[in-house]
């Protein structure tokens, strides 16, 4: 199914169905975002090295706490 076909089908939804679809898409988006964050901050992830540097600064006492 093409995006154009999906858009046409969405245009034909009732207000109630459109609300349900919007909630479904929002849930999927939230779950995808949660997965991305977990992967980014997991060992070996995108921010793993940054977290290690931050932990080292904290361990050495070389940091300024946020008030």
PQR file with spaces between the fields and no chain letter, atoms N, CA, C, O and H, PARSE charges and radii, in Angstrom:
ATOM       1  N    UNK     1       0.850   -1.168    0.000 -0.4000 1.5000
ATOM       2  CA   UNK     1       0.000    0.000    0.000 -0.0000 2.0000
ATOM       3  C    UNK     1       0.905    1.244    0.000  0.5500 1.7000
ATOM       4  O    UNK     1       1.880    1.309    0.749 -0.5500 1.4000
ATOM       5  N    UNK     2       0.586    2.187   -0.813 -0.4000 1.5000
ATOM       6  CA   UNK     2       1.395    3.409   -0.911 -0.0000 2.0000
ATOM       7  C    UNK     2       0.950    4.434    0.128  0.5500 1.7000
ATOM       8  O    UNK     2      -0.138    4.339    0.697 -0.5500 1.4000
ATOM       9  H    UNK     2      -0.206    2.134   -1.421  0.4000 1.0000
ATOM      10  N    UNK     3       1.806    5.402    0.355 -0.4000 1.5000
ATOM      11  CA   UNK     3       1.463    6.478    1.284 -0.0000 2.0000
ATOM      12  C    UNK     3       0.227    7.232    0.792  0.5500 1.7000
ATOM      13  O    UNK     3      -0.631    7.602    1.594 -0.5500 1.4000
ATOM      14  H    UNK     3       2.690    5.480   -0.107  0.4000 1.0000
ATOM      15  N    UNK     4       0.131    7.458   -0.498 -0.4000 1.5000
ATOM      16  CA   UNK     4      -1.032    8.151   -1.050 -0.0000 2.0000
ATOM      17  C    UNK     4      -2.315    7.374   -0.755  0.5500 1.7000
ATOM      18  O    UNK     4      -3.345    7.974   -0.449 -0.5500 1.4000
ATOM      19  H    UNK     4       0.828    7.157   -1.149  0.4000 1.0000
ATOM      20  N    UNK     5      -2.258    6.047   -0.845 -0.4000 1.5000
ATOM      21  CA   UNK     5      -3.432    5.221   -0.546 -0.0000 2.0000
ATOM      22  C    UNK     5      -3.787    5.306    0.942  0.5500 1.7000
ATOM      23  O    UNK     5      -4.961    5.359    1.310 -0.5500 1.4000
ATOM      24  H    UNK     5      -1.421    5.560   -1.093  0.4000 1.0000
ATOM      25  N    UNK     6      -2.767    5.317    1.779 -0.4000 1.5000
ATOM      26  CA   UNK     6      -2.998    5.422    3.221 -0.0000 2.0000
ATOM      27  C    UNK     6      -3.611    6.776    3.543  0.5500 1.7000
ATOM      28  O    UNK     6      -4.564    6.859    4.318 -0.5500 1.4000
ATOM      29  H    UNK     6      -1.814    5.274    1.481  0.4000 1.0000
ATOM      30  N    UNK     7      -3.075    7.832    2.958 -0.4000 1.5000
ATOM      31  CA   UNK     7      -3.624    9.174    3.190 -0.0000 2.0000
ATOM      32  C    UNK     7      -5.081    9.250    2.760  0.5500 1.7000
ATOM      33  O    UNK     7      -5.907    9.838    3.458 -0.5500 1.4000
ATOM      34  H    UNK     7      -2.300    7.766    2.328  0.4000 1.0000
ATOM      35  N    UNK     8      -5.397    8.660    1.621 -0.4000 1.5000
ATOM      36  CA   UNK     8      -6.781    8.664    1.134 -0.0000 2.0000
ATOM      37  C    UNK     8      -7.684    7.914    2.111  0.5500 1.7000
ATOM      38  O    UNK     8      -8.790    8.363    2.409 -0.5500 1.4000
ATOM      39  H    UNK     8      -4.726    8.182    1.054  0.4000 1.0000
ATOM      40  N    UNK     9      -7.211    6.775    2.606 -0.4000 1.5000
ATOM      41  CA   UNK     9      -7.999    5.999    3.560 -0.0000 2.0000
ATOM      42  C    UNK     9      -8.190    6.777    4.867  0.5500 1.7000
ATOM      43  O    UNK     9      -9.270    6.742    5.456 -0.5500 1.4000
ATOM      44  H    UNK     9      -6.311    6.410    2.364  0.4000 1.0000
ATOM      45  N    UNK    10      -7.155    7.472    5.317 -0.4000 1.5000
ATOM      46  CA   UNK    10      -7.249    8.265    6.545 -0.0000 2.0000
ATOM      47  C    UNK    10      -8.281    9.375    6.364  0.5500 1.7000
ATOM      48  O    UNK    10      -9.049    9.668    7.281 -0.5500 1.4000
ATOM      49  H    UNK    10      -6.277    7.501    4.838  0.4000 1.0000
ATOM      50  N    UNK    11      -8.298    9.983    5.203 -0.4000 1.5000
ATOM      51  CA   UNK    11      -9.269   11.048    4.932 -0.0000 2.0000
ATOM      52  C    UNK    11     -10.709   10.549    5.013  0.5500 1.7000
ATOM      53  O    UNK    11     -11.630   11.341    5.217 -0.5500 1.4000
ATOM      54  H    UNK    11      -7.674    9.745    4.458  0.4000 1.0000
ATOM      55  N    UNK    12     -10.903    9.266    4.857 -0.4000 1.5000
ATOM      56  CA   UNK    12     -12.252    8.690    4.877 -0.0000 2.0000
ATOM      57  C    UNK    12     -12.677    8.215    6.264  0.5500 1.7000
ATOM      58  O    UNK    12     -13.810    7.766    6.440 -0.5500 1.4000
ATOM      59  H    UNK    12     -10.156    8.623    4.692  0.4000 1.0000
ATOM      60  N    UNK    13     -11.785    8.306    7.251 -0.4000 1.5000
ATOM      61  CA   UNK    13     -12.117    7.848    8.596 -0.0000 2.0000
ATOM      62  C    UNK    13     -13.099    8.803    9.277  0.5500 1.7000
ATOM      63  O    UNK    13     -13.129   10.002    8.998 -0.5500 1.4000
ATOM      64  H    UNK    13     -10.865    8.671    7.108  0.4000 1.0000
ATOM      65  N    UNK    14     -13.889    8.237   10.167 -0.4000 1.5000
ATOM      66  CA   UNK    14     -14.766    9.072   10.991 -0.0000 2.0000
ATOM      67  C    UNK    14     -13.895    9.778   12.030  0.5500 1.7000
ATOM      68  O    UNK    14     -12.728    9.433   12.216 -0.5500 1.4000
ATOM      69  H    UNK    14     -13.864    7.263   10.394  0.4000 1.0000
ATOM      70  N    UNK    15     -14.471   10.752   12.691 -0.4000 1.5000
ATOM      71  CA   UNK    15     -13.730   11.483   13.727 -0.0000 2.0000
ATOM      72  C    UNK    15     -13.269   10.535   14.828  0.5500 1.7000
ATOM      73  O    UNK    15     -12.150   10.666   15.324 -0.5500 1.4000
ATOM      74  H    UNK    15     -15.419   11.032   12.540  0.4000 1.0000
ATOM      75  N    UNK    16     -14.105    9.594   15.212 -0.4000 1.5000
ATOM      76  CA   UNK    16     -13.760    8.633   16.263 -0.0000 2.0000
ATOM      77  C    UNK    16     -12.607    7.731   15.808  0.5500 1.7000
ATOM      78  O    UNK    16     -11.665    7.486   16.561 -0.5500 1.4000
ATOM      79  H    UNK    16     -15.014    9.488   14.809  0.4000 1.0000
ATOM      80  N    UNK    17     -12.693    7.249   14.582 -0.4000 1.5000
ATOM      81  CA   UNK    17     -11.629    6.391   14.053 -0.0000 2.0000
ATOM      82  C    UNK    17     -10.323    7.161   13.909  0.5500 1.7000
ATOM      83  O    UNK    17      -9.250    6.617   14.169 -0.5500 1.4000
ATOM      84  H    UNK    17     -13.459    7.449   13.970  0.4000 1.0000
ATOM      85  N    UNK    18     -10.405    8.406   13.502 -0.4000 1.5000
ATOM      86  CA   UNK    18      -9.215    9.238   13.357 -0.0000 2.0000
ATOM      87  C    UNK    18      -8.544    9.460   14.717  0.5500 1.7000
ATOM      88  O    UNK    18      -7.318    9.443   14.821 -0.5500 1.4000
ATOM      89  H    UNK    18     -11.277    8.848   13.290  0.4000 1.0000
ATOM      90  N    UNK    19      -9.347    9.665   15.740 -0.4000 1.5000
ATOM      91  CA   UNK    19      -8.812    9.821   17.095 -0.0000 2.0000
ATOM      92  C    UNK    19      -8.098    8.556   17.535  0.5500 1.7000
ATOM      93  O    UNK    19      -7.014    8.628   18.114 -0.5500 1.4000
ATOM      94  H    UNK    19     -10.344    9.679   15.655  0.4000 1.0000
ATOM      95  N    UNK    20      -8.686    7.403   17.271 -0.4000 1.5000
ATOM      96  CA   UNK    20      -8.056    6.123   17.621 -0.0000 2.0000
ATOM      97  C    UNK    20      -6.745    5.942   16.854  0.5500 1.7000
ATOM      98  O    UNK    20      -5.747    5.495   17.419 -0.5500 1.4000
ATOM      99  H    UNK    20      -9.567    7.344   16.801  0.4000 1.0000
ATOM     100  N    UNK    21      -6.751    6.287   15.577 -0.4000 1.5000
ATOM     101  CA   UNK    21      -5.542    6.164   14.759 -0.0000 2.0000
ATOM     102  C    UNK    21      -4.445    7.082   15.287  0.5500 1.7000
ATOM     103  O    UNK    21      -3.285    6.681   15.375 -0.5500 1.4000
ATOM     104  H    UNK    21      -7.562    6.650   15.117  0.4000 1.0000
ATOM     105  N    UNK    22      -4.809    8.299   15.634 -0.4000 1.5000
ATOM     106  CA   UNK    22      -3.823    9.248   16.160 -0.0000 2.0000
ATOM     107  C    UNK    22      -3.210    8.718   17.454  0.5500 1.7000
ATOM     108  O    UNK    22      -2.002    8.834   17.659 -0.5500 1.4000
ATOM     109  H    UNK    22      -5.752    8.625   15.562  0.4000 1.0000
ATOM     110  N    UNK    23      -4.028    8.142   18.319 -0.4000 1.5000
ATOM     111  CA   UNK    23      -3.522    7.580   19.578 -0.0000 2.0000
ATOM     112  C    UNK    23      -2.595    6.393   19.290  0.5500 1.7000
ATOM     113  O    UNK    23      -1.562    6.244   19.943 -0.5500 1.4000
ATOM     114  H    UNK    23      -5.009    8.048   18.152  0.4000 1.0000
ATOM     115  N    UNK    24      -2.950    5.566   18.339 -0.4000 1.5000
ATOM     116  CA   UNK    24      -2.129    4.416   17.949 -0.0000 2.0000
ATOM     117  C    UNK    24      -0.763    4.877   17.435  0.5500 1.7000
ATOM     118  O    UNK    24       0.274    4.337   17.819 -0.5500 1.4000
ATOM     119  H    UNK    24      -3.790    5.687   17.809  0.4000 1.0000
ATOM     120  N    UNK    25      -0.781    5.872   16.571 -0.4000 1.5000
ATOM     121  CA   UNK    25       0.478    6.383   16.010 -0.0000 2.0000
ATOM     122  C    UNK    25       1.320    7.024   17.108  0.5500 1.7000
ATOM     123  O    UNK    25       2.539    6.853   17.124 -0.5500 1.4000
ATOM     124  H    UNK    25      -1.624    6.311   16.259  0.4000 1.0000
ATOM     125  N    UNK    26       0.702    7.748   18.014 -0.4000 1.5000
ATOM     126  CA   UNK    26       1.434    8.371   19.126 -0.0000 2.0000
ATOM     127  C    UNK    26       2.083    7.305   20.003  0.5500 1.7000
ATOM     128  O    UNK    26       3.228    7.469   20.425 -0.5500 1.4000
ATOM     129  H    UNK    26      -0.288    7.887   18.001  0.4000 1.0000
ATOM     130  N    UNK    27       1.363    6.207   20.285 -0.4000 1.5000
ATOM     131  CA   UNK    27       1.933    5.106   21.079 -0.0000 2.0000
ATOM     132  C    UNK    27       3.136    4.497   20.371  0.5500 1.7000
ATOM     133  O    UNK    27       4.172    4.251   20.989 -0.5500 1.4000
ATOM     134  H    UNK    27       0.433    6.074   19.942  0.4000 1.0000
ATOM     135  N    UNK    28       2.990    4.258   19.076 -0.4000 1.5000
ATOM     136  CA   UNK    28       4.107    3.665   18.301 -0.0000 2.0000
ATOM     137  C    UNK    28       5.313    4.583   18.311  0.5500 1.7000
ATOM     138  O    UNK    28       6.449    4.127   18.444 -0.5500 1.4000
ATOM     139  H    UNK    28       2.148    4.458   18.574  0.4000 1.0000
ATOM     140  N    UNK    29       5.067    5.883   18.168 -0.4000 1.5000
ATOM     141  CA   UNK    29       6.147    6.861   18.158 -0.0000 2.0000
ATOM     142  C    UNK    29       6.852    6.889   19.510  0.5500 1.7000
ATOM     143  O    UNK    29       8.081    6.936   19.564 -0.5500 1.4000
ATOM     144  H    UNK    29       4.145    6.254   18.060  0.4000 1.0000
ATOM     145  N    UNK    30       6.091    6.860   20.601 -0.4000 1.5000
ATOM     146  CA   UNK    30       6.665    6.864   21.947 -0.0000 2.0000
ATOM     147  C    UNK    30       7.511    5.619   22.166  0.5500 1.7000
ATOM     148  O    UNK    30       8.620    5.708   22.692 -0.5500 1.4000
ATOM     149  H    UNK    30       5.093    6.821   20.557  0.4000 1.0000
ATOM     150  N    UNK    31       7.001    4.461   21.768 -0.4000 1.5000
ATOM     151  CA   UNK    31       7.760    3.219   21.938 -0.0000 2.0000
ATOM     152  C    UNK    31       9.051    3.247   21.122  0.5500 1.7000
ATOM     153  O    UNK    31      10.091    2.795   21.599 -0.5500 1.4000
ATOM     154  H    UNK    31       6.100    4.388   21.340  0.4000 1.0000
ATOM     155  N    UNK    32       8.995    3.766   19.912 -0.4000 1.5000
ATOM     156  CA   UNK    32      10.193    3.866   19.073 -0.0000 2.0000
ATOM     157  C    UNK    32      11.208    4.808   19.717  0.5500 1.7000
ATOM     158  O    UNK    32      12.405    4.521   19.725 -0.5500 1.4000
ATOM     159  H    UNK    32       8.149    4.133   19.524  0.4000 1.0000
ATOM     160  N    UNK    33      10.736    5.926   20.254 -0.4000 1.5000
ATOM     161  CA   UNK    33      11.614    6.888   20.926 -0.0000 2.0000
ATOM     162  C    UNK    33      12.258    6.238   22.155  0.5500 1.7000
ATOM     163  O    UNK    33      13.458    6.386   22.384 -0.5500 1.4000
ATOM     164  H    UNK    33       9.763    6.159   20.247  0.4000 1.0000
ATOM     165  N    UNK    34      11.451    5.518   22.943 -0.4000 1.5000
ATOM     166  CA   UNK    34      11.986    4.834   24.129 -0.0000 2.0000
ATOM     167  C    UNK    34      13.075    3.841   23.741  0.5500 1.7000
ATOM     168  O    UNK    34      14.113    3.774   24.399 -0.5500 1.4000
ATOM     169  H    UNK    34      10.476    5.397   22.757  0.4000 1.0000
ATOM     170  N    UNK    35      12.850    3.067   22.674 -0.4000 1.5000
ATOM     171  CA   UNK    35      13.856    2.100   22.203 -0.0000 2.0000
ATOM     172  C    UNK    35      15.134    2.810   21.789  0.5500 1.7000
ATOM     173  O    UNK    35      16.234    2.359   22.106 -0.5500 1.4000
ATOM     174  H    UNK    35      12.007    3.122   22.139  0.4000 1.0000
ATOM     175  N    UNK    36      14.985    3.929   21.078 -0.4000 1.5000
ATOM     176  CA   UNK    36      16.149    4.674   20.612 -0.0000 2.0000
ATOM     177  C    UNK    36      16.970    5.208   21.783  0.5500 1.7000
ATOM     178  O    UNK    36      18.198    5.128   21.771 -0.5500 1.4000
ATOM     179  H    UNK    36      14.091    4.296   20.821  0.4000 1.0000
ATOM     180  N    UNK    37      16.302    5.742   22.777 -0.4000 1.5000
ATOM     181  CA   UNK    37      16.991    6.254   23.962 -0.0000 2.0000
ATOM     182  C    UNK    37      17.723    5.120   24.669  0.5500 1.7000
ATOM     183  O    UNK    37      18.888    5.272   25.040 -0.5500 1.4000
ATOM     184  H    UNK    37      15.304    5.807   22.787  0.4000 1.0000
ATOM     185  N    UNK    38      17.056    3.990   24.860 -0.4000 1.5000
ATOM     186  CA   UNK    38      17.689    2.842   25.512 -0.0000 2.0000
ATOM     187  C    UNK    38      18.936    2.400   24.754  0.5500 1.7000
ATOM     188  O    UNK    38      19.973    2.138   25.363 -0.5500 1.4000
ATOM     189  H    UNK    38      16.111    3.866   24.559  0.4000 1.0000
ATOM     190  N    UNK    39      18.843    2.317   23.446 -0.4000 1.5000
ATOM     191  CA   UNK    39      19.988    1.903   22.628 -0.0000 2.0000
ATOM     192  C    UNK    39      21.116    2.921   22.703  0.5500 1.7000
ATOM     193  O    UNK    39      22.282    2.542   22.813 -0.5500 1.4000
ATOM     194  H    UNK    39      18.001    2.530   22.950  0.4000 1.0000
ATOM     195  N    UNK    40      20.789    4.207   22.645 -0.4000 1.5000
ATOM     196  CA   UNK    40      21.807    5.256   22.666 -0.0000 2.0000
ATOM     197  C    UNK    40      22.603    5.270   23.964  0.5500 1.7000
ATOM     198  O    UNK    40      23.804    5.541   23.946 -0.5500 1.4000
ATOM     199  H    UNK    40      19.842    4.515   22.555  0.4000 1.0000
ATOM     200  N    UNK    41      21.948    4.979   25.099 -0.4000 1.5000
ATOM     201  CA   UNK    41      22.613    5.045   26.392 -0.0000 2.0000
ATOM     202  C    UNK    41      23.044    3.682   26.933  0.5500 1.7000
ATOM     203  O    UNK    41      23.563    3.598   28.046 -0.5500 1.4000
ATOM     204  H    UNK    41      20.973    4.758   25.113  0.4000 1.0000
ATOM     205  N    UNK    42      22.837    2.622   26.167 -0.4000 1.5000
ATOM     206  CA   UNK    42      23.273    1.282   26.564 -0.0000 2.0000
ATOM     207  C    UNK    42      24.783    1.147   26.352  0.5500 1.7000
ATOM     208  O    UNK    42      25.374    1.903   25.582 -0.5500 1.4000
ATOM     209  H    UNK    42      22.416    2.689   25.263  0.4000 1.0000
ATOM     210  N    UNK    43      25.403    0.183   27.037 -0.4000 1.5000
ATOM     211  CA   UNK    43      26.828   -0.050   26.787 -0.0000 2.0000
ATOM     212  C    UNK    43      27.075   -0.255   25.283  0.5500 1.7000
ATOM     213  O    UNK    43      26.409   -1.060   24.632 -0.5500 1.4000
ATOM     214  H    UNK    43      24.923   -0.431   27.662  0.4000 1.0000
ATOM     215  N    UNK    44      28.040    0.487   24.760 -0.4000 1.5000
ATOM     216  CA   UNK    44      28.338    0.413   23.332 -0.0000 2.0000
ATOM     217  C    UNK    44      27.459    1.307   22.475  0.5500 1.7000
ATOM     218  O    UNK    44      27.629    1.369   21.258 -0.5500 1.4000
ATOM     219  H    UNK    44      28.582    1.141   25.289  0.4000 1.0000
ATOM     220  N    UNK    45      26.514    2.004   23.112 -0.4000 1.5000
ATOM     221  CA   UNK    45      25.591    2.854   22.374 -0.0000 2.0000
ATOM     222  C    UNK    45      26.209    4.188   22.008  0.5500 1.7000
ATOM     223  O    UNK    45      27.365    4.468   22.326 -0.5500 1.4000
ATOM     224  H    UNK    45      26.376    1.953   24.102  0.4000 1.0000
ATOM     225  N    UNK    46      25.433    4.986   21.350 -0.4000 1.5000
ATOM     226  CA   UNK    46      25.857    6.280   20.822 -0.0000 2.0000
ATOM     227  C    UNK    46      26.465    7.193   21.893  0.5500 1.7000
ATOM     228  O    UNK    46      27.409    7.929   21.603 -0.5500 1.4000
ATOM     229  H    UNK    46      24.494    4.759   21.092  0.4000 1.0000
ATOM     230  N    UNK    47      25.949    7.158   23.108 -0.4000 1.5000
ATOM     231  CA   UNK    47      26.410    8.052   24.174 -0.0000 2.0000
ATOM     232  C    UNK    47      27.200    7.330   25.262  0.5500 1.7000
ATOM     233  O    UNK    47      27.437    7.892   26.331 -0.5500 1.4000
ATOM     234  H    UNK    47      25.183    6.560   23.344  0.4000 1.0000
ATOM     235  N    UNK    48      27.603    6.105   25.003 -0.4000 1.5000
ATOM     236  CA   UNK    48      28.346    5.328   25.991 -0.0000 2.0000
ATOM     237  C    UNK    48      29.628    6.034   26.424  0.5500 1.7000
ATOM     238  O    UNK    48      29.916    6.099   27.619 -0.5500 1.4000
ATOM     239  H    UNK    48      27.410    5.648   24.135  0.4000 1.0000
ATOM     240  N    UNK    49      30.394    6.556   25.488 -0.4000 1.5000
ATOM     241  CA   UNK    49      31.657    7.226   25.828 -0.0000 2.0000
ATOM     242  C    UNK    49      31.401    8.497   26.637  0.5500 1.7000
ATOM     243  O    UNK    49      32.138    8.793   27.578 -0.5500 1.4000
ATOM     244  H    UNK    49      30.160    6.503   24.517  0.4000 1.0000
ATOM     245  N    UNK    50      30.379    9.236   26.280 -0.4000 1.5000
ATOM     246  CA   UNK    50      30.049   10.454   27.028 -0.0000 2.0000
ATOM     247  C    UNK    50      29.683   10.104   28.467  0.5500 1.7000
ATOM     248  O    UNK    50      30.110   10.789   29.397 -0.5500 1.4000
ATOM     249  H    UNK    50      29.781    8.995   25.516  0.4000 1.0000
ATOM     250  N    UNK    51      28.906    9.059   28.655 -0.4000 1.5000
ATOM     251  CA   UNK    51      28.533    8.642   30.009 -0.0000 2.0000
ATOM     252  C    UNK    51      29.758    8.217   30.805  0.5500 1.7000
ATOM     253  O    UNK    51      29.852    8.499   31.999 -0.5500 1.4000
ATOM     254  H    UNK    51      28.559    8.503   27.900  0.4000 1.0000
ATOM     255  N    UNK    52      30.692    7.544   30.154 -0.4000 1.5000
ATOM     256  CA   UNK    52      31.921    7.130   30.838 -0.0000 2.0000
ATOM     257  C    UNK    52      32.724    8.349   31.280  0.5500 1.7000
ATOM     258  O    UNK    52      33.259    8.365   32.389 -0.5500 1.4000
ATOM     259  H    UNK    52      30.616    7.315   29.184  0.4000 1.0000
ATOM     260  N    UNK    53      32.817    9.376   30.424 -0.4000 1.5000
ATOM     261  CA   UNK    53      33.532   10.599   30.791 -0.0000 2.0000
ATOM     262  C    UNK    53      32.847   11.309   31.958  0.5500 1.7000
ATOM     263  O    UNK    53      33.508   11.789   32.878 -0.5500 1.4000
ATOM     264  H    UNK    53      32.383    9.363   29.523  0.4000 1.0000
ATOM     265  N    UNK    54      31.541   11.369   31.910 -0.4000 1.5000
ATOM     266  CA   UNK    54      30.786   12.011   32.992 -0.0000 2.0000
ATOM     267  C    UNK    54      30.991   11.252   34.298  0.5500 1.7000
ATOM     268  O    UNK    54      31.235   11.862   35.339 -0.5500 1.4000
ATOM     269  H    UNK    54      31.004   10.979   31.162  0.4000 1.0000
ATOM     270  N    UNK    55      30.895    9.921   34.249 -0.4000 1.5000
ATOM     271  CA   UNK    55      31.115    9.110   35.445 -0.0000 2.0000
ATOM     272  C    UNK    55      32.521    9.327   35.999  0.5500 1.7000
ATOM     273  O    UNK    55      32.698    9.412   37.214 -0.5500 1.4000
ATOM     274  H    UNK    55      30.698    9.425   33.404  0.4000 1.0000
ATOM     275  N    UNK    56      33.523    9.417   35.122 -0.4000 1.5000
ATOM     276  CA   UNK    56      34.901    9.634   35.563 -0.0000 2.0000
ATOM     277  C    UNK    56      35.037   10.995   36.245  0.5500 1.7000
ATOM     278  O    UNK    56      35.725   11.111   37.260 -0.5500 1.4000
ATOM     279  H    UNK    56      33.379    9.348   34.135  0.4000 1.0000
ATOM     280  N    UNK    57      34.391   12.021   35.699 -0.4000 1.5000
ATOM     281  CA   UNK    57      34.439   13.345   36.319 -0.0000 2.0000
ATOM     282  C    UNK    57      33.786   13.329   37.698  0.5500 1.7000
ATOM     283  O    UNK    57      34.307   13.914   38.647 -0.5500 1.4000
ATOM     284  H    UNK    57      33.832   11.927   34.874  0.4000 1.0000
ATOM     285  N    UNK    58      32.660   12.666   37.800 -0.4000 1.5000
ATOM     286  CA   UNK    58      31.979   12.569   39.092 -0.0000 2.0000
ATOM     287  C    UNK    58      32.855   11.812   40.083  0.5500 1.7000
ATOM     288  O    UNK    58      33.028   12.251   41.220 -0.5500 1.4000
ATOM     289  H    UNK    58      32.236   12.190   37.029  0.4000 1.0000
ATOM     290  N    UNK    59      33.411   10.676   39.659 -0.4000 1.5000
ATOM     291  CA   UNK    59      34.260    9.871   40.545 -0.0000 2.0000
ATOM     292  C    UNK    59      35.484   10.645   41.019  0.5500 1.7000
ATOM     293  O    UNK    59      35.944   10.449   42.144 -0.5500 1.4000
ATOM     294  H    UNK    59      33.271   10.320   38.735  0.4000 1.0000
ATOM     295  N    UNK    60      36.011   11.517   40.175 -0.4000 1.5000
ATOM     296  CA   UNK    60      37.202   12.281   40.546 -0.0000 2.0000
ATOM     297  C    UNK    60      36.862   13.533   41.350  0.5500 1.7000
ATOM     298  O    UNK    60      37.756   14.226   41.838 -0.5500 1.4000
ATOM     299  H    UNK    60      35.637   11.677   39.262  0.4000 1.0000
ATOM     300  N    UNK    61      35.570   13.821   41.487 -0.4000 1.5000
ATOM     301  CA   UNK    61      35.149   15.014   42.203 -0.0000 2.0000
ATOM     302  C    UNK    61      35.257   16.275   41.361  0.5500 1.7000
ATOM     303  O    UNK    61      35.089   17.383   41.870 -0.5500 1.4000
ATOM     304  H    UNK    61      34.844   13.258   41.091  0.4000 1.0000
ATOM     305  N    UNK    62      35.535   16.109   40.086 -0.4000 1.5000
ATOM     306  CA   UNK    62      35.733   17.238   39.169 -0.0000 2.0000
ATOM     307  C    UNK    62      34.416   17.563   38.449  0.5500 1.7000
ATOM     308  O    UNK    62      34.306   17.416   37.232 -0.5500 1.4000
ATOM     309  H    UNK    62      35.672   15.209   39.673  0.4000 1.0000
ATOM     310  N    UNK    63      33.436   18.002   39.221 -0.4000 1.5000
ATOM     311  CA   UNK    63      32.162   18.361   38.609 -0.0000 2.0000
ATOM     312  C    UNK    63      31.458   19.381   39.498  0.5500 1.7000
ATOM     313  O    UNK    63      31.777   19.516   40.680 -0.5500 1.4000
ATOM     314  H    UNK    63      33.526   18.121   40.209  0.4000 1.0000
ATOM     315  N    UNK    64      30.521   20.080   38.930 -0.4000 1.5000
ATOM     316  CA   UNK    64      29.722   21.032   39.675 -0.0000 2.0000
ATOM     317  C    UNK    64      28.298   20.530   39.727  0.5500 1.7000
ATOM     318  O    UNK    64      27.644   20.402   38.692 -0.5500 1.4000
ATOM     319  H    UNK    64      30.262   19.971   37.971  0.4000 1.0000
ATOM     320  N    UNK    65      27.802   20.239   40.938 -0.4000 1.5000
ATOM     321  CA   UNK    65      26.423   19.754   41.034 -0.0000 2.0000
ATOM     322  C    UNK    65      25.432   20.796   40.530  0.5500 1.7000
ATOM     323  O    UNK    65      25.675   21.997   40.647 -0.5500 1.4000
ATOM     324  H    UNK    65      28.333   20.343   41.779  0.4000 1.0000
ATOM     325  N    UNK    66      24.347   20.348   39.984 -0.4000 1.5000
ATOM     326  CA   UNK    66      23.273   21.230   39.562 -0.0000 2.0000
ATOM     327  C    UNK    66      22.448   21.554   40.796  0.5500 1.7000
ATOM     328  O    UNK    66      21.993   20.647   41.493 -0.5500 1.4000
ATOM     329  H    UNK    66      24.150   19.372   39.889  0.4000 1.0000
ATOM     330  N    UNK    67      22.249   22.840   41.075 -0.4000 1.5000
ATOM     331  CA   UNK    67      21.503   23.213   42.297 -0.0000 2.0000
ATOM     332  C    UNK    67      20.046   22.810   42.221  0.5500 1.7000
ATOM     333  O    UNK    67      19.289   23.052   43.161 -0.5500 1.4000
ATOM     334  H    UNK    67      22.619   23.577   40.509  0.4000 1.0000
